[in-house]
Amino acid sequence: MSNHNANQCQRCGTCCEKGGPGLHLQDRDLVDSGRIPLRCLFTLRRGELARDNVKGRLVPLAQEIIKIKGQPGRWTCLFYHKKTRGCGIYEHRPLECRALNCRDTRRIEAVYDTARLTRRDLLAGVDGLWDLVEDHEQRCSYGGLKSLVGDGSRGDRPGQEAAILEILRYDAHVRQLTVEKGGMDERMLDFLFGRPLAESIKMFGIALKKESGTYRLVFGSSMSGR
């Protein structure tokens, strides 16, 4: 096999099965044109624990990342077709997909943390919607939740459980209203507001449980991240 062929994608699918790519400003036209619909995206918010594919470990995000969703119940990129080992948007694939060469990762490492696309880039011109997203980001920030949870150094429950539960209730409420009153496609919610806090709160070692019609927090849950 020639060196040229050795450097080409071998269509093994390994990269695609590890998750969809993050989007960058260079990818904005793919979203604006509808080639990558908003319903196919989700947002990892600032402060969220997520897997850094270059560093190979979970890290709290210094900035938000918009990514292509995985397939139901799997990490595999939504646009990857396992049977044909092909990409459904190959001619219009994002920057990270074009940069990635699993035999030489220098190019993907160079662009990975640069000029990321944000929700503001895509929504700032949409009357009312961006205000709603921005308000949610402020009221449901991971930084705020972390300060309420504390560092666990005392080994006891944080004293702000009621405040944490109120944030979780607001997160669930705004999602419901956006669909029921705003007529928004439910598949857009993970892009607009990120993952539901009832799920992502596990990154702080907390789980939300419902018992006898009442929600409570359970501490010591396992951590997770995308």
Secondary structure as UniProt FT lines:
FT   HELIX           3..6
FT   HELIX           14..17
FT   HELIX           25..27
FT   HELIX           28..32
FT   TURN            33..34
FT   HELIX           38..40
FT   STRAND          41..44
FT   TURN            46..47
FT   STRAND          49..52
FT   TURN            53..56
FT   STRAND          57..60
FT   STRAND          65..68
FT   TURN            72..73
FT   TURN            78..79
FT   STRAND          80..81
FT   TURN            82..85
FT   STRAND          86..87
FT   TURN            88..89
FT   HELIX           90..92
FT   HELIX           95..99
FT   TURN            102..103
FT   HELIX           106..111
FT   TURN            112..113
FT   HELIX           119..123
FT   TURN            124..125
FT   TURN            127..128
FT   HELIX           129..139
FT   HELIX           142..149
FT   TURN            153..154
FT   TURN            159..160
FT   HELIX           161..180
FT   TURN            181..182
FT   HELIX           186..188
FT   HELIX           189..193
FT   HELIX           197..200
FT   HELIX           201..204
FT   STRAND          206..211
FT   TURN            212..213
FT   STRAND          214..219
//
